[in-house]
Amino acid sequence: MTATLRPNFPFATLQPGAVQELRESPGQARAWHQWSAAELDALTLAYAARRPLLVRG
């Protein structure tokens, strides 16, 4: 899957293995997430199909 198909694709800068900081909020401590290729594929497909993506975990 490639994110270069759409010029306004919101996930275009994400790459497999990239680490992103998740900011602290009132009920959640500061954390980090490392993106996998499978996660990015799921985001891309849900966005292209204009369908919601259920995320558990």
ABEGO torsion letter per residue (X at the ends): XBAAABAABAAAABBBGBBBBBBBBAABBBBBBBBBAAAAAAAAAAAAAGBBBBBBX
